[in-house]
Amino acid sequence: MRLVILARMRPTLALLVPLIACTPTTGDDTGGSTSADTTSSATSNATSTTSPDPTDGPLPGTTTDAPDLTTTSPSTTAADTTDTTATTGDPLYCQGWDGPDGPPFLDLYDKNGELLADGGVLPLECGAQGIFMFGLYPKFGGFTPASENLDVDLVVDVEGFNNNPEGHFYSAHPVGYYISCDDVIGGVLGVLPIFTLDNLDNLADLDGKPAQLHVIMPTGDEPIAVDLDVTLSVVKDDSWTFCGG
């Protein structure tokens, strides 16, 4: 029985040796104060009830050191609710809109980017929708449109070809002109189309013919009206194959 007791006590003795060796010591050795001393000192300082000298100013961590939330928090004024276009530089509208500044204006361009004026030439083109047309490409501004769709009034007269039900070569009351900056899948943007007559046998018959254009664009106040006398041009190019020409 004695041998069994000693065998069971040996692990206990083995554990006591490293515990004694790891017991922290005090004194002036090179290790300095132990963690136990540091903890004791921090606890003593944290629980001290000595009153500070009022002339030394506020203690760190008191409410007088808290940041002024009225100046560091984000502003919630009306300026922060301004449309993002004012800060990002992105336009409110596209498709020829030139901004709200200045007097209202409307300019019309042809498919080549040439400004149309009295006596100018308006060329026939094969439109992206697969239909022949005389395209008018607007540039306008000096006002903010009321919506992303402008109802533009368009009337075109060509002597000898004013055969539509209203007695014009072409008329639309209105043409919906979409000015949003979003893409439209399958849509044709940025142009006011003047479609040719369905019963016209030969497009070349329009070449050199004078045409009177009458375009009215709403502005929210007084609409802008543009009247131009131009000459139609019908010259075949490679793009015509898309329209079957």
ZADOPA-15517 format. One record per residue (C-alpha): residue number from 1; residue in three letters; z, x, y. Coordinates in pm, whole numbers, plus 50000, padded with zeros to 5 digits. Example, Ala and Ser with C-alpha at 12.3 -4.5 7.8 and 13.67 -1.06 7.14 Angstrom:
BEGIN
+-----+------+-------+-------+-------+
| pos | code |     Z |     X |     Y |
+-----+------+-------+-------+-------+
|   1 |  ALA | 50780 | 51230 | 49550 |
|   2 |  SER | 50714 | 51367 | 49894 |
+-----+------+-------+-------+-------+
end
This chain:
BEGIN
+-----+------+-------+-------+-------+
| pos | code |     Z |     X |     Y |
+-----+------+-------+-------+-------+
|   1 |  MET | 50000 | 50000 | 50000 |
|   2 |  ARG | 50070 | 50285 | 50244 |
|   3 |  LEU | 49721 | 50424 | 50205 |
|   4 |  VAL | 49567 | 50090 | 50294 |
|   5 |  ILE | 49771 | 50057 | 50615 |
|   6 |  LEU | 49670 | 50401 | 50737 |
|   7 |  ALA | 49305 | 50331 | 50675 |
|   8 |  ARG | 49320 | 50022 | 50890 |
|   9 |  MET | 49493 | 50199 | 51179 |
|  10 |  ARG | 49248 | 50486 | 51208 |
|  11 |  PRO | 48989 | 50292 | 51418 |
|  12 |  THR | 49264 | 50189 | 51660 |
|  13 |  LEU | 49365 | 50548 | 51718 |
|  14 |  ALA | 49003 | 50646 | 51767 |
|  15 |  LEU | 48967 | 50390 | 52045 |
|  16 |  LEU | 49280 | 50506 | 52230 |
|  17 |  VAL | 49149 | 50861 | 52278 |
|  18 |  PRO | 48842 | 50775 | 52493 |
|  19 |  LEU | 49043 | 50519 | 52693 |
|  20 |  ILE | 49299 | 50782 | 52790 |
|  21 |  ALA | 49022 | 51027 | 52880 |
|  22 |  CYS | 48851 | 50773 | 53111 |
|  23 |  THR | 49165 | 50673 | 53302 |
|  24 |  PRO | 49099 | 50749 | 53675 |
|  25 |  THR | 49318 | 51009 | 53845 |
|  26 |  THR | 49432 | 51042 | 54201 |
|  27 |  GLY | 49472 | 51344 | 54417 |
|  28 |  ASP | 49262 | 51585 | 54615 |
|  29 |  ASP | 49012 | 51674 | 54343 |
|  30 |  THR | 48639 | 51689 | 54429 |
|  31 |  GLY | 48573 | 51339 | 54296 |
|  32 |  GLY | 48738 | 51183 | 54605 |
|  33 |  SER | 48899 | 50839 | 54591 |
|  34 |  THR | 48824 | 50622 | 54291 |
|  35 |  SER | 48654 | 50283 | 54287 |
|  36 |  ALA | 48992 | 50125 | 54237 |
|  37 |  ASP | 49113 | 50287 | 54562 |
|  38 |  THR | 48802 | 50168 | 54744 |
|  39 |  THR | 48844 | 49813 | 54618 |
|  40 |  SER | 49209 | 49815 | 54715 |
|  41 |  SER | 49125 | 49943 | 55065 |
|  42 |  ALA | 48851 | 49683 | 55116 |
|  43 |  THR | 49082 | 49408 | 54999 |
|  44 |  SER | 49355 | 49528 | 55233 |
|  45 |  ASN | 49120 | 49535 | 55531 |
|  46 |  ALA | 48976 | 49191 | 55447 |
|  47 |  THR | 49321 | 49031 | 55430 |
|  48 |  SER | 49469 | 49202 | 55736 |
|  49 |  THR | 49616 | 48954 | 55981 |
|  50 |  THR | 49647 | 49198 | 56272 |
|  51 |  SER | 49523 | 49029 | 56589 |
|  52 |  PRO | 49237 | 49211 | 56771 |
|  53 |  ASP | 49271 | 49331 | 57125 |
|  54 |  PRO | 49091 | 49070 | 57342 |
|  55 |  THR | 48958 | 49346 | 57569 |
|  56 |  ASP | 48760 | 49499 | 57283 |
|  57 |  GLY | 48511 | 49210 | 57275 |
|  58 |  PRO | 48428 | 48977 | 56988 |
|  59 |  LEU | 48457 | 49092 | 56632 |
|  60 |  PRO | 48135 | 49140 | 56434 |
|  61 |  GLY | 48052 | 48831 | 56234 |
|  62 |  THR | 48210 | 48584 | 56479 |
|  63 |  THR | 48008 | 48293 | 56616 |
|  64 |  THR | 47932 | 48480 | 56940 |
|  65 |  ASP | 47707 | 48716 | 56739 |
|  66 |  ALA | 47495 | 48428 | 56595 |
|  67 |  PRO | 47132 | 48416 | 56715 |
|  68 |  ASP | 47034 | 48165 | 56980 |
|  69 |  LEU | 46845 | 47911 | 56774 |
|  70 |  THR | 46701 | 47744 | 57081 |
|  71 |  THR | 46490 | 48051 | 57157 |
|  72 |  THR | 46412 | 48190 | 56811 |
|  73 |  SER | 46315 | 47872 | 56627 |
|  74 |  PRO | 45943 | 47771 | 56625 |
|  75 |  SER | 45835 | 47561 | 56918 |
|  76 |  THR | 45786 | 47191 | 56856 |
|  77 |  THR | 45623 | 47107 | 57187 |
|  78 |  ALA | 45304 | 46910 | 57228 |
|  79 |  ALA | 45101 | 47232 | 57248 |
|  80 |  ASP | 45155 | 47281 | 56875 |
|  81 |  THR | 44985 | 46949 | 56798 |
|  82 |  THR | 44661 | 47044 | 56975 |
|  83 |  ASP | 44346 | 47010 | 56764 |
|  84 |  THR | 44286 | 47330 | 56565 |
|  85 |  THR | 43952 | 47371 | 56735 |
|  86 |  ALA | 44140 | 47478 | 57049 |
|  87 |  THR | 44299 | 47773 | 56868 |
|  88 |  THR | 44052 | 47863 | 56592 |
|  89 |  GLY | 43738 | 47846 | 56803 |
|  90 |  ASP | 43568 | 47616 | 56555 |
|  91 |  PRO | 43351 | 47350 | 56721 |
|  92 |  LEU | 43437 | 46983 | 56709 |
|  93 |  TYR | 43073 | 46902 | 56633 |
|  94 |  CYS | 42757 | 47085 | 56529 |
|  95 |  GLN | 42384 | 47008 | 56499 |
|  96 |  GLY | 42301 | 47108 | 56854 |
|  97 |  TRP | 42623 | 47011 | 57033 |
|  98 |  ASP | 42690 | 47271 | 57302 |
|  99 |  GLY | 43042 | 47169 | 57404 |
| 100 |  PRO | 43193 | 46932 | 57660 |
| 101 |  ASP | 43173 | 47155 | 57968 |
| 102 |  GLY | 42930 | 47108 | 58252 |
| 103 |  PRO | 42707 | 46812 | 58336 |
| 104 |  PRO | 42561 | 46608 | 58048 |
| 105 |  PHE | 42223 | 46730 | 57926 |
| 106 |  LEU | 41977 | 46683 | 57640 |
| 107 |  ASP | 41701 | 46930 | 57551 |
| 108 |  LEU | 41449 | 46885 | 57273 |
| 109 |  TYR | 41294 | 47167 | 57069 |
| 110 |  ASP | 41015 | 47183 | 56813 |
| 111 |  LYS | 41038 | 47322 | 56459 |
| 112 |  ASN | 40973 | 47675 | 56588 |
| 113 |  GLY | 41262 | 47663 | 56836 |
| 114 |  GLU | 41036 | 47618 | 57139 |
| 115 |  LEU | 41174 | 47403 | 57420 |
| 116 |  LEU | 40961 | 47096 | 57471 |
| 117 |  ALA | 40851 | 47012 | 57823 |
| 118 |  ASP | 40580 | 46803 | 57982 |
| 119 |  GLY | 40245 | 46936 | 57865 |
| 120 |  GLY | 40397 | 47104 | 57561 |
| 121 |  VAL | 40277 | 47092 | 57201 |
| 122 |  LEU | 40463 | 46910 | 56923 |
| 123 |  PRO | 40357 | 47035 | 56577 |
| 124 |  LEU | 40350 | 46831 | 56255 |
| 125 |  GLU | 40569 | 46960 | 55975 |
| 126 |  CYS | 40666 | 46883 | 55619 |
| 127 |  GLY | 41027 | 46772 | 55646 |
| 128 |  ALA | 41306 | 46869 | 55411 |
| 129 |  GLN | 41306 | 46511 | 55283 |
| 130 |  GLY | 40949 | 46557 | 55159 |
| 131 |  ILE | 40785 | 46347 | 55430 |
| 132 |  PHE | 40549 | 46455 | 55707 |
| 133 |  MET | 40700 | 46423 | 56052 |
| 134 |  PHE | 40698 | 46548 | 56408 |
| 135 |  GLY | 41049 | 46688 | 56440 |
| 136 |  LEU | 41259 | 46685 | 56756 |
| 137 |  TYR | 41556 | 46925 | 56741 |
| 138 |  PRO | 41818 | 46836 | 57006 |
| 139 |  LYS | 42053 | 47059 | 57199 |
| 140 |  PHE | 42301 | 46865 | 57409 |
| 141 |  GLY | 42641 | 46883 | 57575 |
| 142 |  GLY | 42845 | 46818 | 57885 |
| 143 |  PHE | 43034 | 46542 | 57704 |
| 144 |  THR | 43242 | 46488 | 57392 |
| 145 |  PRO | 43080 | 46246 | 57147 |
| 146 |  ALA | 43290 | 45946 | 57051 |
| 147 |  SER | 43215 | 45994 | 56682 |
| 148 |  GLU | 43030 | 46218 | 56438 |
| 149 |  ASN | 42731 | 45986 | 56432 |
| 150 |  LEU | 42521 | 45925 | 56745 |
| 151 |  ASP | 42295 | 45623 | 56772 |
| 152 |  VAL | 41988 | 45770 | 56938 |
| 153 |  ASP | 41709 | 45546 | 57059 |
| 154 |  LEU | 41361 | 45692 | 56993 |
| 155 |  VAL | 41021 | 45554 | 57093 |
| 156 |  VAL | 40685 | 45736 | 57062 |
| 157 |  ASP | 40352 | 45608 | 57185 |
| 158 |  VAL | 40015 | 45757 | 57085 |
| 159 |  GLU | 39711 | 45584 | 57228 |
| 160 |  GLY | 39499 | 45436 | 56953 |
| 161 |  PHE | 39779 | 45460 | 56697 |
| 162 |  ASN | 40041 | 45219 | 56831 |
| 163 |  ASN | 40026 | 45002 | 56522 |
| 164 |  ASN | 40387 | 44956 | 56412 |
| 165 |  PRO | 40545 | 44607 | 56430 |
| 166 |  GLU | 40689 | 44681 | 56776 |
| 167 |  GLY | 40358 | 44802 | 56915 |
| 168 |  HIS | 40442 | 45175 | 56912 |
| 169 |  PHE | 40334 | 45474 | 56707 |
| 170 |  TYR | 40698 | 45512 | 56604 |
| 171 |  SER | 41022 | 45346 | 56712 |
| 172 |  ALA | 41381 | 45341 | 56589 |
| 173 |  HIS | 41670 | 45151 | 56745 |
| 174 |  PRO | 41863 | 45357 | 56663 |
| 175 |  VAL | 41814 | 45679 | 56474 |
| 176 |  GLY | 42151 | 45781 | 56329 |
| 177 |  TYR | 42200 | 46143 | 56432 |
| 178 |  TYR | 42483 | 46303 | 56233 |
| 179 |  ILE | 42665 | 46581 | 56421 |
| 180 |  SER | 42956 | 46664 | 56191 |
| 181 |  CYS | 42995 | 47030 | 56092 |
| 182 |  ASP | 43031 | 46926 | 55726 |
| 183 |  ASP | 42737 | 46972 | 55494 |
| 184 |  VAL | 42565 | 46666 | 55356 |
| 185 |  ILE | 42427 | 46704 | 55005 |
| 186 |  GLY | 42066 | 46594 | 55002 |
| 187 |  GLY | 42072 | 46505 | 55370 |
| 188 |  VAL | 41850 | 46625 | 55653 |
| 189 |  LEU | 42052 | 46743 | 55953 |
| 190 |  GLY | 41981 | 46852 | 56307 |
| 191 |  VAL | 41650 | 46673 | 56360 |
| 192 |  LEU | 41524 | 46347 | 56507 |
| 193 |  PRO | 41221 | 46269 | 56289 |
| 194 |  ILE | 40905 | 46099 | 56411 |
| 195 |  PHE | 40738 | 45980 | 56093 |
| 196 |  THR | 40364 | 45928 | 56074 |
| 197 |  LEU | 40209 | 45590 | 55999 |
| 198 |  ASP | 40202 | 45485 | 55636 |
| 199 |  ASN | 39850 | 45349 | 55678 |
| 200 |  LEU | 39714 | 45666 | 55837 |
| 201 |  ASP | 39438 | 45795 | 55609 |
| 202 |  ASN | 39396 | 46138 | 55764 |
| 203 |  LEU | 39677 | 46326 | 55938 |
| 204 |  ALA | 39419 | 46543 | 56114 |
| 205 |  ASP | 39324 | 46241 | 56322 |
| 206 |  LEU | 39645 | 46298 | 56521 |
| 207 |  ASP | 39562 | 46655 | 56613 |
| 208 |  GLY | 39525 | 46698 | 56990 |
| 209 |  LYS | 39632 | 46344 | 57069 |
| 210 |  PRO | 39862 | 46291 | 57370 |
| 211 |  ALA | 40200 | 46136 | 57295 |
| 212 |  GLN | 40472 | 45994 | 57514 |
| 213 |  LEU | 40828 | 46056 | 57395 |
| 214 |  HIS | 41120 | 45842 | 57508 |
| 215 |  VAL | 41465 | 45949 | 57381 |
| 216 |  ILE | 41801 | 45800 | 57480 |
| 217 |  MET | 42128 | 45959 | 57366 |
| 218 |  PRO | 42469 | 45794 | 57427 |
| 219 |  THR | 42739 | 45999 | 57597 |
| 220 |  GLY | 43027 | 45754 | 57622 |
| 221 |  ASP | 42949 | 45692 | 57988 |
| 222 |  GLU | 42592 | 45677 | 58114 |
| 223 |  PRO | 42338 | 45756 | 57837 |
| 224 |  ILE | 42098 | 46048 | 57878 |
| 225 |  ALA | 41727 | 45963 | 57881 |
| 226 |  VAL | 41447 | 46216 | 57826 |
| 227 |  ASP | 41081 | 46127 | 57877 |
| 228 |  LEU | 40815 | 46382 | 57784 |
| 229 |  ASP | 40435 | 46386 | 57766 |
| 230 |  VAL | 40328 | 46621 | 57487 |
| 231 |  THR | 40025 | 46694 | 57271 |
| 232 |  LEU | 40044 | 46650 | 56894 |
| 233 |  SER | 39935 | 46940 | 56676 |
| 234 |  VAL | 39833 | 46904 | 56311 |
| 235 |  VAL | 39778 | 47245 | 56153 |
| 236 |  LYS | 39818 | 47282 | 55778 |
| 237 |  ASP | 40047 | 47554 | 55644 |
| 238 |  ASP | 40205 | 47654 | 55311 |
| 239 |  SER | 40495 | 47413 | 55357 |
| 240 |  TRP | 40267 | 47114 | 55327 |
| 241 |  THR | 40257 | 47140 | 54946 |
| 242 |  PHE | 40617 | 47007 | 54935 |
| 243 |  CYS | 40494 | 46687 | 55100 |
| 244 |  GLY | 40182 | 46667 | 54880 |
| 245 |  GLY | 39947 | 46776 | 55155 |
+-----+------+-------+-------+-------+
end
